[in-house]
């Protein structure tokens, strides 16, 4: 549910490209009507809507017993606003402007909620990551990583094939919630080091920088 | 217009005039009563004298009648006001004599009972004719042993006449005085309140555009002067914050405009250029880079705006300062490693402060980030934690170029950059130190810088020390 046409268009287009089925409502009433008449797996709800705002729609839905996971989109990021949204029954919260990569990551997280993370060894092309023993091998060579580098690589591997933004890394790997903290340089340095250890000695590069968006771990070289 | 709505000047005048009127009225009343008493006392004194004279002239005339040897002093026909009036009764209630001028009107009731019970002090009597008299009753023993009751009276008309004359003088004079004083007071109040009028006029002319105007103060020590000084100080503060706001808005829009311009021009140019997919990818990527810069800038601005409006709630807890510094270093040390710098921490490991961890850490992150940024390759960065009696200090020392004196006071200002030409990529938005300063002062602490050109800089954060709860062991 999003009233801003550009954002609505971009999000629906992007999500369709990811293989989701989308119904886009432009007002709170419309959104509420769809949400209460069809069974959705997930609702992305803007807070600032004409007429009935997102929080109201959400509260009414929850009152009716709907358990559909809801991700709130909003331009307000004060702690009180977040608390308000989560108290109203939201499952997650994303502040505008957001990276599309982050939106899809959050949606995936909501969809697989209650399903345990696969514990087994992650392998991407010739790279093997054992999250339990915290060991990384590539083509049989053991790669020594610091704790932070390992977490970074594991996060990239779990999102492999998709782009991960710096903001996602700051929040999920560095646990830094405040977006004003200057972490970009720190992240870049870690990525550079990781790349030196796991990519430089090998011919096929796995860790790619997507300019302006973030990083991706992928055997595909585009 | 009711009195309450009237202007201060009128209200003051009316108030003072009424007070004065009431006071004068009381005074005049008191004086009149005193005056009347005095007159009566004099009258009574002469009554007593007259009684003695009259008694001396009384004698018995053989057949039980009364002989009055002298009538000198008795009132005569044409002048009742002068002289006395006399009535003499025998002890058994027989009228022995009554002055003619009384024309049969008694000076009192017929005496009954014992003679002594008819003795009376001086008192006022109203005759049936309307005449007011002052009368006295005496018991007189005649030479032959008979007892008579002598009643003597004099007219009070003269007394009352004098009294009313006095009251008239007072009654006419009093309002005249009150009116005169009120009028003068009104003029004086006008003079005293004139500065208020001129201040009000001047204040009404001051708008947001003319905050540099000030009120003219004649005497800064009187009440109105103090009011004016207070008003001027408020104006000065307002002017300062307006200036700050104006500069902030100008700076902020400049900072916002730069990435916007980049996005626009990159977009326009690449739209015109024929290119392949990778060309467009690169251009879009470059636009996205600017977008994330914008996002960060807006986030910083929001942080500042929230700080300004006092909306930030501190979630204070007891924090080990050394741990926090170590954590901050852990976060940023890779940046230092890239430049082959070494970061040293020394100081007391047990120093505790009460602070909001996230916010205080932000201050430290910003300071350390700057230290890494400005220290040269292979430079040293030193973090010292010290405890003083009441506060805890974290000093961040870099080995950078230092800050020249003219910049030193301004580096905490928003968007202030020592080197204006420094690119945003390297220099950030110039908000880091302002945010750090806010974060520290939100904890009741201070932040200061000590620096000499060429010798590095030391940033010191002073925080109030954690106070252990009393009585807990």
Interface residues (C-beta under 8 A of the other chain):
Chain A: X77 X78 X79 X97 X166 X167 X174 X177 X178 X179 X180 X181 X182 X183 X184 X185 X186 X189 X190 X193 X210 X211 X212 X213
Chain B: X281 X282 X284 X285 X286 X287 X288 X289 X291 X292 X295 X296 X299 X300 X302 X303 X306 X311 X313 X331 X332 X334 X335 X337 X338 X358 X362 X365 X366 X369 X428 X432 X435
